[in-house]
Amino acid sequence: MNLIDSAGGGNRLARNMGDAYDVIVVGAGLAGYCAALEAARLGASVALLDREPQTGGATVLSGGSFAFAGTALQKSLGYDDSPALLFDDLMRVGNHKNDEALVRLYADQQLDAYEWLAALGATFDKVYIASGQSVPRGHSRSPREVLDIVIDHATRAGVQTWLSTRVTRLLRPEPEGTVTGVRIATPEGERDIAARKGVVLATGGFSRNDALLELFAPAQASAQRMGSDGNLGDGLIMAWKLGAAFRDMGYIKGTFGSHVSAGPRDHFLSFGMYAGGIAVNLNAQRFTDESKSYKLIGDACLKQPEARAFQIYDQPVFERQRPGIPSMDFGHYLEAGRIIRADTLDELAGKVGLDPLQLQKTVDDYNAGAACQQDPLFGRTHLCNGFGPLAQITQAPFYAYPCTTVVLATYCGLTVDVCMRVQDVFGATIPGLYAAGGVMGGFHGEAYMTGTANGKATIFGRVAGRDAAARGNAV
């Protein structure tokens, strides 16, 4: 087992883990550390455990976007947004299949979370529009930087972080009783650690567990897999054994825009379609409205030949890039050889193996619709989710980005209430057990808004930590 020495430093050999803490947090990503920090600031003794040898989880593999609405940064850039509009967008994106109470909680607390991060030193200077947003609200910063800032404050507050420490069971001595701690695996064997007030599961999703994906999302079989090595569903499985209920398992979808060369820890996502590009399949034909959620585009892509596509656009679209925002930094991908450039559409088609006549026809048909702001084929009317006018693809040079669908997070999981207390299959609370971040369900519904994974990790992690620390029961 390794105990973290500092937020930015390495790990040193652990000495003596205690036999009991007030709160135990499982998972060393953003949700886990936000929960741990809030609990520690309320005076709780906190241990944070993670099976991996380093902190980060899925957080550091994300694009670093946080969905906040009505911020001072947005106002300074001329973007008119509000918590009410954010709430409406979230419910619409989720097709009203999401838990309205959780969505309301997010909308009501997200400005406070934005200011809380800023007070810690995690400020933002970039905002962009992305999937599911009717107004630019993707506040972007390196997720590693944000997480390290939170880790530093958690460490200063007394949180003990134990890495390479796998939690194997939740302890619940009585069948209908309180979760009293966790069992961990060590080189010397298993041992139990007590939690006087609560256990917070922040173990993320299960994008790296093929058995669970086959069980819950067989339609994603041809999608790439991405995520932290620890995204195996440990928290989900342990709570399942206690009778926990699940939410949104039927809505698992991959994300469109992952480069065809990406590996399981490569975050090679690019969204040229939201800047005005189109998506075509191997037959050089469009197959969807490119302004939709990249989850819905991802499903459509999986139905195409070889589950592959190309994002096609021209120089004006390329110039709408946002350097420093990974999914919109087209120049970076061009330099890395992941985006192909050519002086003509015919030449571009030859470089990527598409039929040049069909590609020209597809672009011409799209341009005809864009000229009157009405795509006749799929009804596209904007660049992204009702924002930005359509533009023709006419100005050389032209670009192609070969991509597919990737399961990078599962966006479903344990049923929780607005205090992040896990509910069982009969709708009763499992006392002493909380969940936040990627292991919880109910928030997203059918689809996903960019920035809400990091947003909910921050907001709901804080809620879980506060409620756990406030519990009065003792083991």
C-alpha distance (Angstrom), angle and dihedral (degrees) to the residues before:
residue distance angle dihedral
M1 . . .
N2 3.77 . .
L3 3.79 128.0 .
I4 3.78 114.9 -151.2
D5 3.79 112.3 -116.2
S6 3.80 97.9 -160.1
A7 3.78 140.0 -23.3
G8 3.77 95.8 -92.9
G9 3.79 99.3 26.3
G10 3.75 135.8 82.6
N11 3.77 128.9 -94.3
R12 3.75 128.4 -91.0
L13 3.77 129.0 -156.3
A14 3.77 111.1 -82.3
R15 3.76 118.1 -116.5
N16 3.78 113.3 -166.2
M17 3.76 124.6 -10.8
G18 3.78 110.8 -155.9
D19 3.77 122.9 -114.4
A20 3.81 92.8 -126.9
Y21 3.80 141.5 21.0
D22 3.77 132.7 178.0
V23 3.80 92.4 -120.3
I24 3.79 130.4 17.3
V25 3.80 117.6 -162.5
V26 3.80 119.4 -164.2
G27 3.80 114.1 -155.4
A28 3.81 131.9 46.5
G29 3.79 100.1 -138.7
L30 3.80 129.2 101.0
A31 3.83 96.2 -75.1
G32 3.79 91.2 50.9
Y33 3.77 95.5 48.9
C34 3.80 94.2 44.5
A35 3.81 88.6 52.9
A36 3.79 92.2 46.0
L37 3.80 93.9 48.0
E38 3.80 94.2 49.4
A39 3.81 92.4 47.5
A40 3.80 92.3 48.1
R41 3.80 92.2 49.0
L42 3.80 87.8 56.3
G43 3.78 89.4 57.3
A44 3.81 100.1 -97.7
S45 3.77 122.1 140.3
V46 3.80 105.1 -122.3
A47 3.79 135.1 -164.8
L48 3.80 119.1 -171.6
L49 3.80 116.2 -160.4
D50 3.81 130.6 -169.0
R51 3.78 132.3 175.0
E52 3.81 93.0 -141.8
P53 3.82 124.0 82.7
Q54 3.80 92.1 -124.2
T55 3.79 138.7 41.5
G56 3.79 123.0 -110.2
G57 3.77 110.9 72.2
A58 3.79 114.2 -176.7
T59 3.81 90.7 -27.6
V60 3.79 94.7 79.9
L61 3.82 91.7 47.2
S62 3.80 91.4 56.9
G63 3.78 126.1 97.0
G64 3.79 90.5 -108.7
S65 3.80 96.9 -114.5
F66 3.83 123.6 146.0
A67 3.81 119.9 -168.0
F68 3.80 107.0 -136.2
A69 3.81 126.6 156.6
G70 3.79 131.6 -153.6
T71 3.80 95.8 15.7
A72 3.78 126.1 157.9
L73 3.80 88.8 -116.2
Q74 3.80 91.9 56.9
K75 3.80 90.9 48.2
S76 3.81 91.6 50.2
L77 3.81 88.6 54.8
G78 3.80 93.4 47.8
Y79 3.81 97.7 -107.3
D80 3.81 113.6 143.7
D81 3.80 107.1 -149.6
S82 3.79 136.7 146.8
P83 3.81 142.2 -176.2
A84 3.82 88.5 -107.6
L85 3.81 92.2 55.9
L86 3.79 90.3 45.7
F87 3.81 90.1 52.6
D88 3.80 91.5 50.0
D89 3.81 91.9 48.2
L90 3.80 92.7 49.0
M91 3.80 92.8 50.8
R92 3.80 92.0 46.2
V93 3.81 93.7 47.5
G94 3.81 89.6 49.3
N95 3.81 89.4 48.5
H96 3.82 87.0 -124.1
K97 3.80 89.6 -71.0
N98 3.80 90.1 113.3
D99 3.81 123.9 94.6
E100 3.79 104.3 -91.6
A101 3.80 92.1 -153.6
L102 3.81 92.0 57.3
V103 3.80 92.0 45.6
R104 3.80 90.0 49.9
L105 3.79 90.4 49.4
Y106 3.81 90.5 52.4
A107 3.80 93.3 48.0
D108 3.80 92.7 46.5
Q109 3.81 96.2 47.7
Q110 3.80 104.0 34.1
L111 3.81 96.6 89.9
D112 3.79 89.8 51.7
A113 3.82 88.7 49.9
Y114 3.81 90.4 50.9
E115 3.80 91.0 52.2
W116 3.83 91.4 42.6
L117 3.80 90.6 56.1
A118 3.80 90.5 46.5
A119 3.82 90.5 52.0
L120 3.80 88.6 53.8
G121 3.80 89.6 51.6
A122 3.81 99.0 -99.5
T123 3.80 100.0 124.4
F124 3.81 128.3 163.6
D125 3.80 131.5 -137.4
K126 3.81 102.7 174.4
V127 3.81 131.2 68.1
Y128 3.79 126.2 179.6
I129 3.78 139.4 166.3
A130 3.76 120.3 -108.5
S131 3.77 143.4 155.4
G132 3.80 116.3 -25.1
Q133 3.80 95.2 5.7
S134 3.79 120.7 121.2
V135 3.82 89.1 -171.8
P136 3.82 127.6 31.9
R137 3.81 103.1 -90.9
G138 3.80 105.2 142.8
H139 3.82 101.6 122.0
S140 3.78 104.2 -161.7
R141 3.78 134.6 -156.1
S142 3.80 136.0 136.7
P143 3.81 104.7 -72.7
R144 3.80 89.8 -146.2
E145 3.80 90.0 57.6
V146 3.80 93.1 48.6
L147 3.78 92.9 47.1
D148 3.80 93.8 47.3
I149 3.80 90.3 53.2
V150 3.81 91.0 53.0
I151 3.81 91.2 44.7
D152 3.79 90.8 52.4
H153 3.80 92.0 53.3
A154 3.82 91.3 44.8
T155 3.80 91.5 51.6
R156 3.80 90.9 48.7
A157 3.82 88.7 50.5
G158 3.80 90.3 57.2
V159 3.80 102.3 -98.4
Q160 3.81 110.2 154.8
T161 3.80 113.0 -145.3
W162 3.79 118.7 -156.8
L163 3.79 114.7 -169.3
S164 3.82 128.1 -170.4
T165 3.80 84.1 33.5
R166 3.77 113.7 128.5
V167 3.79 118.4 -159.0
T168 3.80 107.8 -144.8
R169 3.80 103.9 175.9
L170 3.77 143.1 15.3
L171 3.81 111.9 -128.9
R172 3.79 116.3 -128.0
P173 3.81 110.7 157.1
E174 3.81 93.9 -173.0
P175 3.85 120.5 50.6
E176 3.82 92.9 -128.6
G177 3.78 95.9 25.1
T178 3.78 139.4 99.4
V179 3.80 126.8 -60.6
T180 3.79 101.4 -114.1
G181 3.79 103.0 -176.6
V182 3.78 145.8 -53.1
R183 3.77 140.1 -78.8
I184 3.79 116.4 -131.0
A185 3.79 133.5 -164.6
T186 3.80 116.1 -127.3
P187 3.80 133.2 172.8
E188 3.81 86.4 -103.3
G189 3.80 93.0 51.3
E190 3.78 136.4 -91.6
R191 3.78 123.8 -32.2
D192 3.80 136.0 176.4
I193 3.80 126.4 -121.4
A194 3.79 118.3 -165.1
A195 3.81 125.3 -135.7
R196 3.80 111.6 -156.6
K197 3.80 95.2 -165.8
G198 3.78 110.3 15.1
V199 3.78 153.5 -38.9
V200 3.79 119.0 -119.7
L201 3.79 116.3 -156.5
A202 3.81 111.1 -150.5
T203 3.79 96.9 154.8
G204 3.82 97.5 131.9
G205 3.77 127.8 -134.3
F206 3.79 133.0 -49.3
S207 3.80 104.5 -108.1
R208 3.82 89.9 133.9
N209 3.80 96.0 50.4
D210 3.80 107.7 90.5
A211 3.80 93.4 -174.5
L212 3.81 93.2 56.7
L213 3.80 91.9 43.5
E214 3.78 90.5 51.1
L215 3.81 88.9 50.5
F216 3.80 98.6 46.2
A217 3.83 105.2 21.2
P218 3.82 112.4 27.8
A219 3.82 89.9 154.3
Q220 3.82 88.5 69.3
A221 3.80 93.6 60.7
S222 3.81 93.6 113.9
A223 3.81 94.9 45.7
Q224 3.78 124.5 102.1
R225 3.80 118.5 -104.4
M226 3.78 122.0 -128.7
G227 3.78 135.8 166.7
S228 3.75 146.0 90.3
D229 3.79 115.7 -45.8
G230 3.79 86.0 -115.3
N231 3.82 95.0 58.0
L232 3.79 90.7 105.2
G233 3.79 99.5 121.8
D234 3.80 97.1 -106.9
G235 3.80 94.2 148.5
L236 3.77 92.6 45.7
I237 3.80 92.3 50.9
M238 3.81 94.8 46.5
A239 3.79 92.4 50.1
W240 3.81 90.2 43.8
K241 3.79 88.4 60.7
L242 3.82 88.1 58.4
G243 3.80 92.3 53.0
A244 3.80 98.7 -97.8
A245 3.79 117.8 170.6
F246 3.81 123.2 -125.3
R247 3.80 132.8 -139.0
D248 3.82 133.4 -158.8
M249 3.81 96.5 2.1
G250 3.80 89.7 140.4
Y251 3.81 92.5 56.9
I252 3.81 99.0 62.9
K253 3.78 106.9 138.2
G254 3.76 135.7 170.7
T255 3.79 123.9 -123.3
F256 3.79 121.9 -111.5
G257 3.78 119.5 -132.2
S258 3.80 106.4 52.8
H259 3.80 113.6 140.6
V260 3.78 112.5 -110.6
S261 3.82 90.7 -120.6
A262 3.81 95.7 55.5
G263 3.79 120.5 127.3
P264 3.82 128.1 -154.0
R265 3.82 93.9 -82.7
D266 3.82 97.7 36.3
H267 3.79 116.9 106.2
F268 3.82 97.1 -159.3
L269 3.81 99.2 153.4
S270 3.80 121.4 147.9
F271 3.80 127.0 177.3
G272 3.79 106.0 -165.4
M273 3.79 88.6 146.3
Y274 3.81 89.8 69.6
A275 3.80 90.2 55.9
G276 3.81 91.7 53.0
G277 3.79 106.7 -73.9
I278 3.78 127.6 128.1
A279 3.79 131.2 -133.2
V280 3.81 120.8 -128.6
N281 3.79 131.7 -179.9
L282 3.80 128.5 -132.7
N283 3.81 88.0 -78.4
A284 3.83 88.6 59.7
Q285 3.81 90.2 -114.4
R286 3.79 128.2 129.0
F287 3.79 115.1 -117.3
T288 3.82 107.2 -177.1
D289 3.79 149.5 14.6
E290 3.81 99.9 -81.7
S291 3.81 93.9 -153.5
K292 3.80 92.1 68.9
S293 3.79 126.8 99.9
Y294 3.79 110.9 -67.2
K295 3.79 85.7 -124.1
L296 3.81 91.2 63.8
I297 3.80 91.4 42.3
G298 3.80 87.3 49.5
D299 3.80 91.3 56.7
A300 3.80 90.3 49.0
C301 3.80 91.1 49.7
L302 3.80 92.3 54.2
K303 3.81 88.1 60.8
Q304 3.81 92.8 55.9
P305 3.82 125.3 92.3
E306 3.80 108.9 -69.1
A307 3.83 87.3 -7.1
R308 3.80 87.9 -90.5
A309 3.78 135.1 131.3
F310 3.78 143.7 169.2
Q311 3.78 127.4 -132.6
I312 3.80 105.9 -140.4
Y313 3.81 124.2 -164.1
D314 3.78 145.3 141.0
Q315 3.79 138.4 -120.8
P316 3.84 98.0 -77.8
V317 3.79 89.4 54.6
F318 3.80 90.6 47.4
E319 3.79 89.5 52.6
R320 3.80 90.3 56.7
Q321 3.79 87.7 70.3
R322 3.79 120.2 127.7
P323 3.82 109.4 -140.4
G324 3.78 110.9 -143.3
I325 3.79 93.9 28.3
P326 3.82 101.9 97.5
S327 3.81 99.1 -148.0
M328 3.81 92.1 47.1
D329 3.81 100.0 37.2
F330 3.79 96.8 104.4
G331 3.80 93.5 164.5
H332 3.78 91.4 60.1
Y333 3.80 91.6 52.0
L334 3.81 90.9 46.6
E335 3.80 91.0 53.8
A336 3.80 90.1 47.6
G337 3.81 91.0 53.1
R338 3.78 95.4 -114.9
I339 3.81 93.9 113.4
I340 3.81 117.4 56.8
R341 3.81 120.4 -145.7
A342 3.83 129.8 -162.3
D343 3.80 136.9 168.8
T344 3.81 94.2 -125.1
L345 3.78 136.8 26.0
D346 3.79 88.8 -118.8
E347 3.79 91.1 56.1
L348 3.82 91.3 44.7
A349 3.80 91.1 52.4
G350 3.80 90.0 52.2
K351 3.79 92.6 50.4
V352 3.80 94.4 53.0
G353 3.80 99.1 34.4
L354 3.81 100.8 -108.7
D355 3.79 127.5 139.6
P356 3.84 103.0 -97.1
L357 3.80 95.5 -151.2
Q358 3.79 92.9 50.0
L359 3.80 92.8 45.6
Q360 3.81 90.5 51.3
K361 3.81 90.8 49.4
T362 3.81 91.7 48.4
V363 3.80 92.1 51.2
D364 3.82 92.3 44.1
D365 3.80 91.6 51.8
Y366 3.78 91.3 48.3
N367 3.80 91.9 47.9
A368 3.80 90.9 52.9
G369 3.78 89.9 56.3
A370 3.81 93.4 42.7
A371 3.81 89.5 55.0
C372 3.80 89.1 65.9
Q373 3.84 95.8 31.2
Q374 3.78 92.9 -114.4
D375 3.78 123.2 102.7
P376 3.82 105.2 -149.4
L377 3.80 94.8 -161.5
F378 3.82 103.3 53.7
G379 3.79 103.8 0.5
R380 3.78 97.4 -111.3
T381 3.81 110.2 169.4
H382 3.83 103.7 165.6
L383 3.78 142.9 30.2
C384 3.80 95.5 -111.0
N385 3.78 131.0 2.1
G386 3.80 97.4 -34.9
F387 3.82 95.2 -38.8
G388 3.81 126.3 113.2
P389 3.82 130.2 13.9
L390 3.79 122.3 -92.5
A391 3.80 116.8 -101.5
Q392 3.78 130.8 -162.2
I393 3.80 120.4 -109.7
T394 3.80 100.8 -128.3
Q395 3.79 113.2 114.9
A396 3.81 119.9 93.8
P397 2.90 141.2 -97.6
F398 3.80 99.5 61.2
Y399 3.79 128.4 -155.7
A400 3.80 139.0 -152.6
Y401 3.78 128.6 -166.7
P402 3.84 114.9 -166.8
C403 3.77 109.1 -144.4
T404 3.76 148.7 151.9
T405 3.81 141.2 -172.4
V406 3.79 122.2 -70.0
V407 3.79 131.7 -168.3
L408 3.78 98.5 -137.5
A409 3.79 97.5 154.9
T410 3.78 134.8 6.0
Y411 3.85 100.8 -140.3
C412 3.79 93.3 -156.3
G413 3.75 138.9 79.8
L414 3.78 141.8 100.7
T415 3.78 121.0 31.7
V416 3.80 111.7 -120.0
D417 3.79 137.7 175.0
V418 3.81 124.8 -130.5
C419 3.81 90.1 -80.7
M420 3.84 89.6 55.2
R421 3.81 90.9 -112.7
V422 3.80 110.3 152.8
Q423 3.81 115.5 -116.6
D424 3.77 125.8 -147.6
V425 3.81 128.0 -132.8
F426 3.80 90.7 -87.5
G427 3.81 93.8 53.1
A428 3.78 95.8 -104.3
T429 3.80 123.7 130.3
I430 3.80 117.6 -105.7
P431 3.81 97.3 -135.2
G432 3.77 115.8 -124.5
L433 3.81 95.9 13.1
Y434 3.81 124.8 110.7
A435 3.78 135.0 172.6
A436 3.80 132.0 -162.5
G437 3.78 137.8 168.2
G438 3.78 123.8 9.9
V439 3.80 96.2 -6.4
M440 3.82 92.8 64.3
G441 3.80 128.3 79.5
G442 3.76 136.0 -160.7
F443 3.78 100.4 65.7
H444 3.81 105.4 84.2
G445 3.79 104.5 37.8
E446 3.79 116.4 -172.0
A447 3.80 98.6 -13.6
Y448 3.80 143.2 11.1
M449 3.79 139.8 -110.3
T450 3.80 115.7 -143.2
G451 3.79 111.7 -107.2
T452 3.77 97.7 24.6
A453 3.82 95.3 102.4
N454 3.81 91.8 63.1
G455 3.79 89.9 34.4
K456 3.78 94.7 55.1
A457 3.82 91.4 42.3
T458 3.80 88.4 59.1
I459 3.80 98.4 39.8
F460 3.79 100.7 38.5
G461 3.79 93.5 37.5
R462 3.78 89.0 58.1
V463 3.80 91.4 47.6
A464 3.81 92.1 50.9
G465 3.80 93.0 48.1
R466 3.78 93.5 49.2
D467 3.79 94.7 47.9
A468 3.79 93.9 45.1
A469 3.79 92.2 50.5
A470 3.80 90.9 49.2
R471 3.81 95.2 55.7
G472 3.77 111.8 114.1
N473 3.78 101.5 -156.2
A474 3.77 119.5 105.8
V475 3.78 129.9 -156.6
